[in-house]
Amino acid sequence: MIKAIKFVGVPVSDQQRALDFYTKTLGFRVVTDQPFDDKQRWIELGIGRSSSGLTLFTPDGHENRIGTFTGISFVADDVMATCKELAEKGVTFIQGPEKADWGTAAVFADPDGNQFVIGSA
């Protein structure tokens, strides 16, 4: 039976720029960074204590996915504080944190314009 998500792919135009953003700005950790082919590396990142991760990799023919809404949602203990900290680091927010009956959420973008949700658990 399927029991978890190992990683999800984030298509990027510049792997090194993306790696710098995800590690230095968002605080993710490198699990794997190795050559994949003559054009790309296989970069897999860990997120906090989660066993799920991200890959910074664009399969051939999927370049049109770069800079779109990813459907990926991250969880933060304190969404307001996390958004403030990330904004101070230069992260672009498409939608600032908003409180609702079900929790708090915001939408931010990486340097390629890929959009993500950050919300409460």
Long-range contacts (C-beta under 8 A, 24 or more apart in sequence): 4-51, 4-52, 5-52, 6-51, 6-52, 6-53, 7-44, 7-52, 7-53, 7-54, 7-55, 8-52, 8-53, 8-54, 8-55, 8-70, 8-72, 9-54, 9-55, 9-57, 9-58, 9-59, 10-54, 10-55, 10-56, 10-57, 10-70, 10-72, 10-110, 10-114, 11-57, 11-58, 11-59, 11-62, 11-63, 11-65, 11-66, 11-112, 11-114, 12-56, 12-57, 12-58, 12-66, 12-110, 12-112, 12-114, 13-58, 13-63, 13-66, 13-112, 14-111, 14-112, 15-40, 15-41, 15-43, 15-56, 15-57, 17-111, 18-43, 18-56, 18-110, 18-111, 18-112, 19-43, 19-56, 21-110, 21-111, 22-54, 22-56, 22-110, 25-86, 25-89, 25-90, 25-91, 26-86, 26-91, 28-53, 28-54, 47-74, 66-112, 66-113, 66-114, 67-112, 67-113, 67-114, 68-113, 68-114, 68-115, 69-114, 69-115, 70-114, 70-115, 70-116, 72-116, 72-117, 73-105, 73-116, 73-117, 73-118, 73-119, 74-116, 74-117, 74-118, 74-119, 75-118, 75-119, 75-120, 75-121, 76-118, 76-119, 76-120, 77-121, 79-103, 79-104, 79-105, 79-106, 79-118, 79-119, 79-120, 80-104, 82-118, 83-108, 83-118
